[in-house]
C-alpha cells in the first residue's frame, strides 16, 4: 500500500506535529504486507494496566514509521528485492474500553463514537446490515479495544501476535482475530475487484512533503490538497469552514487527554468478486460497451489507477502508475458526467470541485485499509471464500468525516444540482461500490454508458444486490503515547 499522507519528508509549512506522541498508523500508515486485527475484551483491569505499562515501548509512532520509510527506500535503492522484517503495533479502545480504564464518569467523546459502530442508531443511519448478519464471533462478546499488528507476512505477524497474547495473559481475552494481507504478485496494491488502491490521500500540513512548493504551496503531490492536521489528530488547527486553505480552530476535545489521538473506523467489508465480475460483463454486453470501461465508470478509475477524468475511454497504465499525474484532476468541468459518472465511487466519496471547495475538504479521511482473504479460486463462480477489504480510516469527527461519506454514498440524490445537457435534473444514483440501500435492496446508478465526447443517450445501471457487504464494524479511539502511559494505566 502507498504511504498515507503521500510522499515522505518535511513540509516547509504547517504546525509542528508531535511525531513521538502520535501512533504510526494514523497519519502515515504502518509498513504492512500483513496485518492482524485482534479485538479484545479487558478481563482484569489492574492486570491489563500493568501489561500496558510494560508493553508501551512496543507501540510504533509516526517518528518510527518515518525512519523506517527511509530505510526501506535505501534498501530498494541498493537493489535489494527482499522484504524487510518491520513489525508495527498500534492500539485503540471503544467507548466501553475507555469506561473500563478511565471510569464510567469520564467525559463523553464524539456522539457516534460513544454510540459505537454496532449501536442501533449507527446501523440505521448508515443502512448497515443488522448485527445478526455480522460475523458471529465478532459479536459474541463485548469489544473493549483492538491491537493492530503489522509485518512482512501473515505467519510472522501471527508469531508476534502470539507473543503479545502470552504477555497479555489473563488480563484480556481476544474476542475475534482478523488477518489482512496484500494481494500476491502483480496484484499487490490492488484490492480484490482488481483496482489499484491507496492513490489519493489528503496531504497533511507539517508532514507531507511538497513536490512543487513554489508554484503549488497548498499541495503535496500534484492534486493532493494539504489539510490542517486537526482534521485527523486532536490538538492541532483544523480546516477553516469557509476557506479551503486557511487555518481553522482545532477540533473540540472533550478531555485534554485526547490530544495527539484520533478516531479509527474499522469495517470488515466482504467483496463478492465472482458476482461483481459476472454482473459487469453481462451489463456491459447489454449496454454495448467493454466491461473494463463499465467497471471503470463504476469506480471512477481504471484498474491501473488512471482516472476517468484524464483517460475517459481507455486505460492508460503509465498514467495510473505515475503519482505526479494520477491524482491531478477536478470534476466540475465534466458537467454532464461525460468522462466520469456522478455516482462513480471516487466522485461520490470525494466530489472535489463538484461542491464548494472548503466544504469538500471538511469530509476527508485518511484510509489505511488492507485486503483480506484468498484469491478467487478456479471455478469459483459464486463466492465460496470470504474475501474483501479491512477498511480502516482516521479522523477527528466520525460523524462529519466517515459517516458523512458513507451517507452520501447511500444517497441517490448526491451530488445534487446537476443538469442534463437539455436542462432536466439528474438523479446520480448510488455509489455502486459501497452505497447501501435499506436491507440490501436494489440500487440504481445513472449513466453507466459514456456520452463522450458528446451525445445524450440515457442509460441506467440496475443493481439488484450489493457487491460489498459489511460483516463487522467498530469505532475506536487511538490515544497518544502519553495518554496510554498516564490516563489509561
Ligand atoms: Fe474506496 N474500489 O476498489 O472500488 N476506493 N473502496 N472507500 N475510497 C478508492 O484513490 C473501494 C470505501 C474512499 O480522494 C479507490 O486511492 C472498495 C469506503 C475515498 O479521490 C478505489 C471498497 C469508503 C477514496 C476504491 C472501498 C471509501 C477512495 C481509488 C470496499 C468510505 C479516495 C484509489 C470494499 C466510506 C477518493 C484511490 C479520492 C478511493 C475501492 C471502501 C472512501 C479503487 C472496493 C467504505 C475517500
Boltz pocket constraint, residues with backbone or C-beta under 6 A from the ligand:
constraints:
  - pocket:
      binder: B
      contacts: [[A, 191], [A, 193], [A, 195], [A, 196], [A, 197], [A, 198], [A, 199], [A, 200], [A, 201], [A, 267], [A, 269], [A, 270], [A, 271], [A, 299], [A, 301], [A, 345], [A, 346], [A, 349], [A, 350], [A, 365], [A, 367], [A, 388], [A, 389], [A, 391], [A, 402], [A, 405], [A, 406], [A, 433], [A, 434], [A, 468]]
      max_distance: 6.0
